[in-house]
């Protein structure tokens, strides 16, 4: 993997983080925190997600969540 740094600080799209060039010419990489729930994501229960996965059985569930913009509602204990 390679990256091209432009400017003294910025966002690296491929790594999911930010970078800064230090005064001595080094690069400080700061990973971004994962989002809790994306803005505008639809919250569904596990049964609805299972039904959705039956339509796309060959896909990874995490990929389906990201593509469809859904978040699984945590089950109450």
Secondary structure, DSSP 8 states (H G I E B T S, - for coil): ------SSEEEETTTTEEEEE-TTS-EEEEE----SS-TT-EEE-HHHHHHHHHHTTTS-HHHHHHHHTEEE-----
